[in-house]
Amino acid sequence: MELKQDALLAGAMRASFDCIIVIDEAGLVVDWNPASEHTFGFSKEEAIGRSVAELIIPPEHHDAHRSGLKRYVAGGESRILNQRMRLEACRSDGSRLPVEIAVTEVDVDGQRIRVKLAELDGVIVNANPEYDDVVAAADRLHRPVKAVLAQATAAAQTARKNASAPD
């Protein structure tokens, strides 16, 4: 059953049109889906093991990201966890794009894994604020599905890693 669930989660992550980026407590990428590859221009192989700040966060925000992550890992409060934020992100070519992110936390064997879901910030939403209620309602409908997918994916990857680790 676990292998079937892993296959379903992997398929859903590959099929997602939203960017799903999983980072560890050090801020290093542990998973990067095809939508992230397409949007940000880094292959999964290029992204895994690198700092998320180095990949997609504008340089002028690197220090704030690092200090916030350090505070959070030390037991402090997160200012971005469990809420949606509109930000600017960078692509591999240095160009920037507006994104909307949601960050959630998954506890996997005592390590807090952070899952970032990034969506392109829609032109309709920016140009027509009257649609924000419709967008918010649609978001409420699919947010739980994304959260479950992200949590299950992170847990499955950690379980596989632990199963392959020598005793």
Backbone as a ProteinNet text record, in pm:
[ID]
protein_1_A
[PRIMARY]
MELKQDALLAGAMRASFDCIIVIDEAGLVVDWNPASEHTFGFSKEEAIGRSVAELIIPPEHHDAHRSGLKRYVAGGESRILNQRMRLEACRSDGSRLPVEIAVTEVDVDGQRIRVKLAELDGVIVNANPEYDDVVAAADRLHRPVKAVLAQATAAAQTARKNASAPD
[TERTIARY]
83	0	86.2	199.1	285.5	345.7	387.4	442.7	338.8	214.5	107.4	84.1	81.8	63.1	178.6	301.8	417.8	405.1	361.1	345.9	237.8	128	20.9	67.3	136.1	185	287.4	376.9	477.5	410	308.8	235.2	162.7	100.5	29.9	126.7	241.2	340.1	391.6	415.8	461.2	354.3	227.6	118.1	75.6	116.1	71.7	119.4	29.3	66.9	129.7	115.9	177	317.4	404	539	532.9	592.9	602.4	750.7	795.2	935.7	941.9	1016.4	1030.7	1172.7	1184.2	1316.8	1330.5	1455.2	1480.4	1506.5	1543.9	1564.8	1679.6	1770.1	1882.5	1846.6	1725.4	1683.7	1728.2	1773	1818.5	1703.3	1697.5	1590.3	1607.3	1498.8	1497.8	1402.3	1313.6	1229.6	1187.6	1167.5	1144.8	1066.5	940.7	857.7	876.4	820.2	835.7	784.4	678.1	629.2	735.3	809.6	919.7	1030.2	1059.4	1159.9	1120	996.6	946.9	943.3	894.7	876.9	1008.3	1096.5	1218.4	1341.7	1333.3	1442.4	1557	1542.6	1643.1	1585.9	1667.2	1621.3	1616.3	1547.4	1541.7	1682.2	1764.2	1901.2	1982.3	1960.3	2030.3	1981.4	1854.1	1795.1	1820.5	1815.1	1828.8	1963.3	1955.6	2076.6	2122.6	2060.4	2098.2	2003	2049.1	1967.2	1853.4	1732.7	1617.9	1640.1	1710.1	1738.1	1823.1	1924.4	2014.6	1940.9	1838	1766.7	1659.6	1571.5	1453.5	1428.3	1500.6	1474.7	1565.2	1508.1	1590.7	1704.9	1823.1	1940.6	1919.3	1841.5	1821.4	1738.8	1680.6	1602.5	1671.7	1792.1	1862.5	1884.7	1934.1	1963.2	1837.5	1729	1603.2	1554.8	1567.2	1526.2	1610.4	1741.2	1830.8	1807.3	1791.5	1770.5	1633.8	1532.9	1401.4	1404.1	1472.6	1483	1561.6	1669.9	1751.4	1669.1	1592.9	1507.8	1403.3	1343.1	1238.5	1293.2	1406.7	1466.3	1507.2	1547.3	1586.3	1465	1346.9	1226.6	1145.2	1186.6	1114	993.5	928.5	806.1	836.4	752.2	762.8	661.7	705.3	615.3	543.3	584.2	524.4	450.6	465.6	406.6	253.6	192.4	46.4	-30.2	27.4	-46.3	0.2	-79.5	-44.6	18.7	122.3	191.3	222.8	209.8	250.7	390.5	480.2	621.1	675.4	798.9	870.5	974.1	987.4	1085.4	1176.1	1286.6	1383.3	1385.4	1410.7	1432.7	1583.3	1618.9	1761	1833.8	1762.2	1825.6	1833	1786.5	1790.9	1664.3	1577.9	1453.7	1365.7	1270.9	1184.2	1040.3	965.6	824.9	748.1	624.2	542.7	486.9	492.4	437.8	354.5	271.5	197.8	241.7	290.1	339.9	257.6	258.4	204.1	308.5	343.6	445.5	380.7	402.1	352.3	467.6	448.4	551.9	504.4	596.5	570.1	679	641.4	739.1	764.4	887.4	924.4	1039.3	1008.5	1108.3	1183.6	1113	1173.5	1235.1	1242.2	1294.5	1177.6	1181	1073.5	1105.2	1023.1	1037.7	939.6	985.2	896.5	863.3	736.8	689.5	639.2	694.7	654.3	575.6	458.5	375.9	373.5	421.7	426.6	338.7	260.8	176.3	209.3	199.6	216.5	105.4	140.2	42.4	-35.3	-162.2	-242.4	-264.4	-256	-280.3	-422.5	-518.4	-658.4	-674.9	-610.6	-622	-563.2	-448.3	-385	-462.5	-515.6	-582.4	-726.7	-788.2	-930.2	-951.9	-934.7	-950.8	-1087.8	-1189.2	-1323	-1326.3	-1227.2	-1220.5	-1152.4	-1097.4	-1024.8	-1111.4	-1241.5	-1328.9	-1344.7	-1355	-1367.2	-1238.1	-1124.8	-995.2	-976.2	-1013.1	-999.4	-1085.8	-1208.6	-1296.6	-1237.8	-1186.9	-1125.3	-1003.7	-926.6	-808.5	-846.2	-951.1	-993.6	-1033	-1084.5	-1124.6	-1005.9	-897.2	-787.4	-668.7	-666.2	-556	-539.4	-648.3	-629	-567.8	-604.4	-548.9	-398.9	-357	-215.2	-138.2	-194.6	-126.2	-107.3	-209.8	-199.4	-96.6	-100.3	-3.7	138.3	162.3	296.8	343.6	257.3	294.9	323.8	239.1	257.3	381.9	409.9	529.7	655.3	660.5	777.3	795.4	686.5	694.1	741.5	690.6	729.6	877.4	926.1	1067.4	1156.9	1120.3	1199.7	1197.8	1081.3	1071.8	1160.9	1161.6	1248.8	1394.7	1429.9	1568	1610.2	1523.5	1554.3	1563.5	1478.5	1479.7	1607.9	1664.1	1786.1	1912.8	1899.5	2016.7	2065.3	2197.7	2250.2	2225	2200.3	2174.3	2299.4
-120.7	0	125.4	120.6	239.2	273.3	172.2	197.5	258.2	211.1	265.2	411.7	441.9	580.1	668.2	617.5	693	723.8	624.6	644.1	747.5	741.3	838.7	979.8	994.3	1125.7	1180.2	1094.3	1138.4	1182.7	1108.1	1145.6	1278.1	1297.3	1423.5	1540.5	1519.9	1628.2	1663.4	1560.9	1585.1	1656.4	1623.5	1679.1	1818.8	1861	1989.8	2105.1	2198.8	2319.5	2421.8	2400.7	2488.7	2439.5	2531.9	2496.4	2442.2	2326.4	2269.6	2253	2325.5	2324.8	2281.1	2175	2124.9	2156.1	2221.9	2253.6	2194.8	2173.8	2124	2240.8	2209.9	2314.2	2408.3	2363.6	2448.8	2537.1	2521	2599	2539.4	2413.1	2345.7	2270.4	2274.2	2208.8	2057.7	1988.6	1842.3	1786	1870	1827.9	1951	1931.1	2040.9	1981.5	2019	1952.9	2014.1	1947.8	1998	2140.9	2180.3	2317.8	2416.5	2378.8	2463.2	2471.6	2358.6	2358.6	2456.3	2444	2527.8	2675.2	2703.7	2842.1	2912	2844.1	2910.1	2880.5	2780.4	2755.8	2670.8	2613	2521	2380.1	2284.4	2145.9	2096.8	1987.5	1928.4	1895.4	1842.1	1805.8	1928.8	2040.8	2164.4	2221	2200.6	2261.3	2181.7	2048.6	1965	1992.1	2017.2	2041	2185.5	2270.5	2412.7	2493.4	2607.2	2696.1	2752.8	2749.6	2807	2956.5	3021	3164.6	3190.1	3108.8	3122.1	3101.6	3017.4	2983.5	3084	3121.4	3197.4	3327.1	3351.2	3471.9	3584.1	3700.9	3812.9	3843.1	3874.3	3895.1	3993.4	4096.9	4195.6	4140.3	4021.9	3960	3837.4	3803.1	3685.2	3693.2	3806.7	3819.2	3803.5	3865.8	3854.4	3709.5	3641	3500.4	3416	3432.1	3352.1	3379.2	3505.6	3536.1	3485.1	3494.6	3441.8	3291	3220.9	3075.3	3035.4	3107	3078.4	3097.9	3207.4	3234.8	3124.6	3085.5	2984	2849.1	2806.5	2677.7	2676.8	2791.8	2802.2	2802.3	2790.3	2783.9	2911.4	3006.3	3132.3	3125.5	3235.4	3246.9	3267.1	3208.8	3230.5	3335.7	3425.9	3530.9	3491.9	3380.5	3342.5	3210	3132.8	3000.5	3007.4	2921.9	2904.6	3028.9	3104.7	3216.5	3236.2	3305.4	3333.3	3470.4	3480.1	3607.3	3628.7	3751.6	3787.9	3846.5	3787	3825.2	3829.5	3868.9	3863.5	3753.4	3672.3	3564.1	3583.5	3510.6	3518.6	3388.1	3401.2	3286	3264.8	3153.9	3121.2	3224.4	3292.1	3393.1	3530.7	3538.8	3665.4	3748.7	3712.3	3787.8	3759.5	3847.8	3835.9	3816	3754.4	3732.6	3742.1	3790.5	3794.6	3655.1	3613.4	3484.1	3501.8	3406.4	3399.1	3268.9	3276.9	3156.2	3123.4	2997.2	2947.4	2850.5	2866.4	2781.8	2705.8	2576	2493.8	2411.8	2358.2	2279.4	2136.6	2043.9	1902.7	1851.5	1785.1	1725.3	1583	1556.2	1423.7	1374.4	1279.3	1222.1	1328.9	1426.9	1530.5	1645.1	1635.1	1745.8	1820.2	1951.2	2032.3	2061.7	2007.5	2026.8	2135.3	2228.7	2335.9	2312.9	2326.8	2306.9	2441.2	2485	2611.6	2581.1	2637.3	2624.9	2761.3	2770.3	2898.9	2893.1	2996.6	3009.2	3141.6	3144.2	3271.1	3363.5	3485.2	3582.7	3630.5	3593	3615	3760.3	3789.4	3924.7	3967.4	3876.1	3911	3954.2	3882.6	3917	4055.2	4083.9	4213.7	4326.9	4301.6	4408.1	4427.6	4326.5	4332.7	4285.7	4373.8	4333.9	4276	4306.1	4251.4	4099.8	4040.1	3895.6	3828.5	3905.8	3847	3751.2	3780.5	3691	3557.1	3560.7	3436.8	3357	3424.2	3357.4	3299.5	3374.9	3326.5	3202.4	3201.9	3086	2963.8	2982.9	2872	2820.3	2911.6	2872.8	2788.8	2828.9	2753.3	2611.2	2591.8	2458.7	2367.6	2420.7	2331.7	2337.7	2430.7	2439.7	2312.6	2253.3	2130.9	2017	2006.3	1900.9	1921.9	2045.6	2074.5	2043.9	2082.1	2061.2	1912.3	1833	1689.4	1629.2	1669.1	1620.1	1652.4	1774.8	1816.2	1741.1	1727.1	1657.1	1510.5	1447.6	1305.9	1283.4	1372.3	1359.7	1369.4	1467.9	1484.9	1364.6	1314.6	1198.8	1074.3	1054.4	938.1	944.6	1062.6	1075.7	1048.1	1098.1	1075	928.1	863.9	721.1	639.7	674.4	604.3	625.6	749.9	781.9	703.8	697.8	626.6	476.3	425	281.3	239.9	331.6	297.5	328.7	398.9	433.4	311.3	292.3	177.7	196.8	86	91.1	117.4
0	0	0	76.2	83.6	-52.3	-128	-260.7	-353.8	-344.8	-426.6	-391.8	-261.5	-217.2	-265	-254.6	-302.8	-451.5	-528.6	-673.1	-703.7	-630.4	-651.2	-615.8	-505.1	-464.3	-563.6	-607.6	-704.7	-834.5	-876.8	-997.7	-982.3	-868.1	-843	-838.3	-777.9	-771	-910.7	-991.9	-1130.5	-1211.9	-1187.3	-1267	-1221.8	-1104.6	-1052.1	-1139.5	-1165	-1237.6	-1144.3	-1013.5	-914.6	-883.4	-851.9	-810.9	-669.2	-647.4	-513.2	-483.6	-381.8	-342.6	-196.6	-169.5	-33.5	11.4	130	183.4	323.5	363.9	499	593.5	717.3	817.8	782.8	698.9	658.3	538.6	486	370.4	238.5	242.1	120.7	56	-74.6	-149.9	-142.5	-103.1	-102.8	-207.2	-259.4	-371.7	-450.5	-580.4	-676.3	-791.4	-807.5	-908	-1048.4	-1151.9	-1289.1	-1309.6	-1240	-1253.4	-1204.4	-1100.7	-1051.9	-1156.7	-1221.4	-1328.1	-1437.9	-1481.8	-1591.6	-1551.8	-1432.9	-1388.9	-1359.8	-1287.3	-1240.9	-1326.1	-1413.9	-1507.7	-1455	-1337.3	-1284.4	-1292.2	-1336.4	-1336	-1191.8	-1171.3	-1037.4	-989	-1077.5	-1041.6	-1000.1	-1066.9	-1031.4	-898.1	-866.5	-746.9	-619.8	-628	-508.3	-440.5	-310	-230.7	-226	-305.3	-305.6	-218.1	-175.5	-94.1	-178	-122.4	-192.2	-213.1	-119.2	-133	-256.7	-275.4	-390.1	-522.5	-520.5	-643.2	-683.2	-589	-631.9	-555.5	-446.7	-367.7	-417.9	-443.8	-491.1	-393.2	-445	-360.2	-245.4	-267.6	-161	-44.3	-61.6	46.2	107	61.4	112.8	263.3	311.5	454.1	539	497.4	571.6	572.3	459.4	452.2	547.3	541.4	626.5	774.6	811.2	953.3	1000.3	914.9	951.2	967.7	878.7	887.3	1012	1040.3	1159.1	1287.2	1294	1410.1	1425.8	1316.8	1318.2	1364	1310	1345.2	1492.8	1544.8	1685.5	1778.9	1722.8	1805.1	1805.5	1725.5	1719.5	1629.1	1617.2	1539.3	1391	1307.3	1163.1	1121.5	1037.6	988.4	860	799.4	671.3	674.1	780	786.9	787.3	706.4	700.9	657.4	570.5	511.2	367.6	290.4	151.1	144.3	62.9	46.5	-100.6	-144.4	-280.6	-271.4	-349.1	-346.8	-489.1	-497.8	-624.3	-612.9	-716.5	-719.5	-840.9	-840.3	-950.2	-1028.7	-1156.6	-1244	-1258.9	-1320	-1337.7	-1423.2	-1513.2	-1598.8	-1532.2	-1405.4	-1332.8	-1346.2	-1439.2	-1452.2	-1330.5	-1307.9	-1190.5	-1232.5	-1144	-1169.7	-1038.4	-1045.6	-924.5	-896.1	-770.5	-729.9	-603.6	-579.8	-454.9	-390.5	-265.3	-199.5	-76.2	-42.2	83.2	136.8	262.4	323.5	437.9	440	549.4	604.8	723.4	789.3	806.8	789.3	811.5	903.8	1011.8	1102.4	1055.8	1013.6	965.8	1053.1	1138.6	1228.8	1306.4	1357.8	1439.8	1362.9	1231.6	1151.2	1089	1102.1	1045.4	899.6	811.8	667.9	627.5	546.2	499.2	352.8	322.1	186	134.7	23.3	-37.2	-163.1	-170.4	-289.6	-355.7	-474.7	-544	-667.3	-685.5	-803.4	-869.2	-998.9	-1067.9	-1024.5	-993.9	-947.4	-1069.6	-1077.8	-1197.3	-1232.5	-1361.2	-1411	-1380.3	-1393.6	-1366.2	-1221	-1130.4	-988.2	-962.6	-1021.3	-999.1	-1065.9	-1183	-1257.4	-1214.2	-1156.8	-1121.5	-977.9	-879.9	-740.1	-708.1	-789	-761.8	-775.3	-843	-856	-737	-644.2	-531.8	-450.9	-433.7	-358.8	-429.5	-560.9	-638.5	-628.6	-643	-633.8	-493.6	-390.6	-253.4	-230	-282.5	-266.2	-337.2	-457	-530.2	-455.4	-399.1	-323.1	-201.1	-129.6	-11.6	-48.2	-168.9	-211.6	-240.1	-297.8	-332.7	-237.8	-142.9	-47.5	35.5	91.8	171.3	89.5	-36.4	-120.9	-137.6	-162	-177.4	-49.6	63.8	191.7	218.7	194.9	216.7	121.4	-3.5	-101.8	-57.7	-17.5	21.7	145.3	244.5	366.9	339.5	262.9	233.2	149	55.9	-26.7	58.5	145.8	232.5	323.9	380.5	469.1	393.4	272.9	193	155.7	119.4	83.1	202.2	318.6	438.2	476	463.9	494.8	401.5	272.6	177.1	211.4	247	281.8	406.1	507.4	630.1	606	517.2	487.7	415.5	337.3	263.2	341.1	454.3	534.8	611.9	616.7	692.4	841.6	911.3	1056.8	1135.6
[MASK]
+++++++++++++++++++++++++++++++++++++++++++++++++++++++++++++++++++++++++++++++++++++++++++++++++++++++++++++++++++++++++++++++++++++++++++++++++++++++++++++++++++++++

